[in-house]
Amino acid sequence: ASSIKHPNPTHRSSLDLASPFVDPLLRIPLPNAPALVSITITYVSLLLLYDRPRGSLPLRDALSIAQSQVPNAGLGLFVNRNLPSGTVLGTYPGVLRRQDDFYEVKCRQYPKAVYYSWRLNDSGCVLDPTDSKGEIQSYCYGGSGVISERVFSSILRFCAKPTDLTRINEPPVGYGGCNVIAREENNGVRVGRNVEVGEELFMDYGLNYDRSGYGQ
């Protein structure tokens, strides 16, 4: 009876690791398990430090998003119950980004992103609550690139912040002015007077706010 000789698993053919036909990446030694864990922890820590979404909304159950009463303004934010003057609604959501990067890169590609941003004048940064295409979703997940955005929308999904406060519009002439006040030093948003159930919230976004696309 003939026998079949099994190839030696340690035998190298002419297409060995030194061959020019082998992908050079295969010759790069992979990090061992402890090193890989350390690299992963460091990467996630940096994401949480720089690319995490900010913001809070403790009274979300008191708010609802619906079609704005302002013509052509899209969605607006309304109250579901009476709120007394001074009630804190939360802090404005978004990922902290450098102003020059945000305006010169993202807003050039996706101009609508600028209408939802919150400029922090003293720090040279903005809060950007929009997604990778400059659109507002129900939650701001965080991230500043394809990979980090995928990490935040999956593994770090628990970090997501609701974006309800971005739906507050500016009041047009004749709508009774603003009923919400913002504090620039901590991005806080609170009710400036007593508001009644069903009332839409309005806020003045300041002199530097770009209103060129308002109502479009």
VEXDREN-2710 file (C-alpha; in Angstrom, 1 decimal):
% VEXDREN-2710
k/r/px/py/pz
1/ALA/0.0/0.0/0.0
2/SER/1.3/3.4/-0.9
3/SER/1.5/6.1/1.7
4/ILE/0.7/9.8/1.4
5/LYS/3.4/12.1/2.8
6/HIS/1.8/15.0/4.6
7/PRO/3.6/18.3/4.1
8/ASN/5.8/19.4/6.9
9/PRO/3.9/22.4/8.6
10/THR/7.2/24.1/9.2
11/HIS/8.3/23.7/5.6
12/ARG/8.5/26.9/3.6
13/SER/7.9/27.0/-0.1
14/SER/9.5/29.4/-2.5
15/LEU/6.8/31.9/-1.6
16/ASP/8.1/32.3/1.9
17/LEU/7.8/35.4/4.0
18/ALA/10.8/36.9/2.3
19/SER/9.2/36.6/-1.1
20/PRO/8.4/39.8/-2.9
21/PHE/5.0/38.3/-3.7
22/VAL/3.9/38.2/-0.1
23/ASP/2.2/41.2/1.4
24/PRO/4.8/43.2/3.4
25/LEU/2.2/43.6/6.2
26/LEU/2.4/39.9/6.9
27/ARG/6.0/40.3/7.9
28/ILE/5.1/42.9/10.6
29/PRO/4.9/41.2/14.0
30/LEU/1.5/41.6/15.6
31/PRO/1.4/42.9/19.2
32/ASN/0.8/40.3/21.9
33/ALA/-2.5/40.3/23.8
34/PRO/-1.4/42.5/26.7
35/ALA/0.0/45.1/24.3
36/LEU/-3.2/45.0/22.2
37/VAL/-5.4/45.5/25.3
38/SER/-3.2/48.5/26.3
39/ILE/-3.4/50.1/22.8
40/THR/-7.2/49.6/22.8
41/ILE/-7.6/51.2/26.3
42/THR/-5.4/54.1/25.3
43/TYR/-7.4/54.7/22.1
44/VAL/-10.8/54.5/23.8
45/SER/-9.5/56.8/26.6
46/LEU/-8.5/59.5/24.0
47/LEU/-11.8/59.2/22.3
48/LEU/-13.6/59.8/25.6
49/LEU/-11.4/62.7/26.3
50/TYR/-11.6/64.6/23.0
51/ASP/-14.4/63.2/20.9
52/ARG/-17.2/62.4/23.4
53/PRO/-20.5/64.3/23.1
54/ARG/-21.3/66.9/25.8
55/GLY/-24.7/68.0/27.0
56/SER/-27.4/67.2/29.4
57/LEU/-31.2/67.1/29.3
58/PRO/-32.7/66.3/32.7
59/LEU/-36.2/67.5/31.8
60/ARG/-36.6/65.6/28.6
61/ASP/-39.9/64.2/29.6
62/ALA/-41.2/67.8/29.9
63/LEU/-40.3/68.6/26.3
64/SER/-41.5/67.4/22.8
65/ILE/-40.4/68.0/19.3
66/ALA/-43.0/69.0/16.7
67/GLN/-43.6/71.1/13.7
68/SER/-42.7/74.7/14.6
69/GLN/-45.3/77.4/14.6
70/VAL/-42.9/79.6/12.7
71/PRO/-43.5/79.3/8.9
72/ASN/-40.7/77.4/7.1
73/ALA/-38.8/76.9/10.3
74/GLY/-39.1/73.1/10.3
75/LEU/-39.2/71.4/13.7
76/GLY/-39.5/73.3/17.0
77/LEU/-39.3/72.4/20.7
78/PHE/-42.4/72.6/22.9
79/VAL/-43.2/72.1/26.6
80/ASN/-45.5/69.3/27.8
81/ARG/-46.2/70.9/31.2
82/ASN/-46.1/74.3/32.8
83/LEU/-42.6/75.4/33.8
84/PRO/-41.8/78.3/36.1
85/SER/-39.3/81.0/35.3
86/GLY/-35.7/79.8/36.0
87/THR/-36.3/76.1/35.3
88/VAL/-33.0/74.6/33.9
89/LEU/-33.7/72.6/30.7
90/GLY/-30.1/71.4/30.3
91/THR/-26.9/72.2/28.5
92/TYR/-26.4/72.4/24.8
93/PRO/-25.3/69.1/23.2
94/GLY/-22.4/68.5/20.8
95/VAL/-18.8/67.4/20.3
96/LEU/-16.2/70.0/21.2
97/ARG/-14.3/71.1/18.0
98/ARG/-11.8/73.8/17.1
99/GLN/-13.5/76.7/15.4
100/ASP/-11.1/76.8/12.4
101/ASP/-11.4/73.0/11.8
102/PHE/-15.2/73.1/12.1
103/TYR/-15.8/76.2/9.9
104/GLU/-13.1/75.6/7.3
105/VAL/-13.6/71.9/6.8
106/LYS/-16.9/70.6/7.9
107/CYS/-19.0/73.6/7.2
108/ARG/-17.5/74.1/3.7
109/GLN/-18.6/70.5/2.9
110/TYR/-21.9/70.6/4.9
111/PRO/-23.0/74.2/5.3
112/LYS/-26.1/73.3/7.3
113/ALA/-24.0/72.2/10.2
114/VAL/-23.2/75.8/11.1
115/TYR/-26.9/76.5/12.0
116/TYR/-26.8/74.0/14.8
117/SER/-23.4/74.8/16.3
118/TRP/-22.8/76.6/19.5
119/ARG/-19.8/78.9/19.5
120/LEU/-17.7/79.1/22.6
121/ASN/-15.9/82.5/22.1
122/ASP/-13.4/82.3/25.0
123/SER/-12.1/78.8/24.1
124/GLY/-11.9/79.1/20.3
125/CYS/-14.1/76.0/20.1
126/VAL/-17.7/75.2/19.0
127/LEU/-20.1/72.5/20.1
128/ASP/-21.1/70.5/17.1
129/PRO/-24.3/68.3/17.6
130/THR/-24.5/67.2/13.9
131/ASP/-23.6/63.9/12.4
132/SER/-20.8/63.3/9.9
133/LYS/-23.0/64.9/7.1
134/GLY/-24.0/68.0/9.1
135/GLU/-27.5/66.7/9.9
136/ILE/-29.3/66.6/13.3
137/GLN/-30.3/63.2/14.5
138/SER/-32.2/62.4/17.7
139/TYR/-28.9/61.8/19.5
140/CYS/-25.3/63.1/19.2
141/TYR/-23.1/60.1/19.4
142/GLY/-19.7/61.7/19.1
143/GLY/-16.5/61.1/17.1
144/SER/-14.6/63.1/14.5
145/GLY/-13.9/60.6/11.8
146/VAL/-15.2/57.4/10.2
147/ILE/-13.6/55.0/12.7
148/SER/-14.2/57.0/15.9
149/GLU/-17.9/57.7/14.8
150/ARG/-18.4/53.9/14.4
151/VAL/-16.9/53.3/17.8
152/PHE/-19.2/55.8/19.5
153/SER/-22.3/54.6/17.7
154/SER/-21.6/51.0/18.8
155/ILE/-19.3/50.3/21.6
156/LEU/-19.6/53.7/23.3
157/ARG/-23.3/54.2/22.4
158/PHE/-24.1/54.8/26.1
159/CYS/-22.3/58.2/25.7
160/ALA/-24.9/59.6/23.3
161/LYS/-26.6/62.8/24.2
162/PRO/-30.2/63.8/23.1
163/THR/-30.3/66.8/20.7
164/ASP/-33.7/68.2/21.6
165/LEU/-32.3/71.6/22.6
166/THR/-31.0/72.1/19.1
167/ARG/-34.6/72.4/17.9
168/ILE/-35.2/75.7/19.7
169/ASN/-35.8/78.3/17.1
170/GLU/-35.4/82.1/17.2
171/PRO/-38.7/84.0/17.3
172/PRO/-39.7/86.0/14.3
173/VAL/-41.1/89.4/14.6
174/GLY/-44.5/89.4/16.3
175/TYR/-44.1/86.1/18.2
176/GLY/-43.7/87.7/21.6
177/GLY/-39.9/87.4/22.0
178/CYS/-37.8/84.8/23.7
179/ASN/-38.8/82.6/26.6
180/VAL/-35.5/80.8/27.0
181/ILE/-32.2/82.2/28.1
182/ALA/-28.7/80.7/27.4
183/ARG/-25.6/81.0/29.6
184/GLU/-22.5/81.1/27.5
185/GLU/-20.1/80.3/30.3
186/ASN/-21.6/76.8/30.9
187/ASN/-23.8/76.3/27.8
188/GLY/-26.8/76.2/30.1
189/VAL/-30.3/76.7/28.8
190/ARG/-33.1/77.8/31.1
191/VAL/-36.6/79.2/31.0
192/GLY/-36.6/83.0/31.2
193/ARG/-40.2/83.4/32.2
194/ASN/-43.2/81.2/33.1
195/VAL/-44.2/79.0/30.2
196/GLU/-47.4/77.1/29.8
197/VAL/-48.1/73.6/28.4
198/GLY/-48.1/73.5/24.6
199/GLU/-45.9/76.7/24.3
200/GLU/-43.1/76.7/21.8
201/LEU/-39.6/77.6/23.1
202/PHE/-37.6/80.5/21.5
203/MET/-34.1/81.7/22.2
204/ASP/-31.9/84.5/20.9
205/TYR/-28.7/83.0/19.5
206/GLY/-26.7/86.3/19.6
207/LEU/-25.2/88.7/17.2
208/ASN/-22.7/86.3/15.7
209/TYR/-25.3/83.7/14.7
210/ASP/-25.5/83.2/10.9
211/ARG/-29.2/83.7/10.0
212/SER/-28.7/83.6/6.2
213/GLY/-30.4/80.2/5.9
214/TYR/-33.0/80.7/8.6
215/GLY/-36.4/79.5/7.5
216/GLN/-35.2/77.7/4.4
END
